Amino acid sequence: MNGEWDDETAGPGRVVVGVSGDSLASLAALRVAAREARGTGRTLVAVLAWEPPEGEALYLRHPDPAWAAHWRGVAQERLAGAFDEVFGGGPPGVVAERRLVRGRPGPALCRVASRPEDLLVVGVRRGGRWPGRVRRYAEAHAACPVLAVPAPPEPVALRRALRRARAADFAAQR
């Protein structure tokens, strides 16, 4: 779909990881997936699913290829930023592939991790409005095993400091 990937050219037994680029759980999942790929000799496939910010339904009412290209570029920067944050570039000792897939994260990840010998790795945020929505979708629809990686806990000192913080602590200083 959309020419984003070609499963015919992919090797068997990949480690597919969902990357959002903006959560600690996503970064932790990328780190664990790279370790799993390195340990098993499999290819790491990092997937960032994206959609135009207004959603596909509204975009289809007024399609603008330049607007879609802009948001695809933003997604590409987020994916590159995640690799820089976790590895300082590329994961050492691992064959890594980066894919941008236009669509919702759960279905996009399940389409890429479509083989029984694949491993799908997803990050799970702590708390939140819908904790584990992508994980639940993946566990229900994936054709392969799913590994859920929790976000690392925040340091205790940071949590205490944030509990005592007031709005004035975040005000811009002149």
Secondary structure, 3 states (H helix, E strand, C coil): CCCCCCCCCCCCCCEEEECCCCCHHHHHHHHHHHHHHHHHCCCEEEEEEECCCCCHHHHHHCCCHHHHHHHHHHHHHHHHHHHHHHHCCCCCCCCEEEEEEECCHHHHHHHHCCCCCCEEEEEECCCCCCCCHHHHHHHHHCCCCEEEEECCCCCHHHHHHHHHCCHHHHCCCC
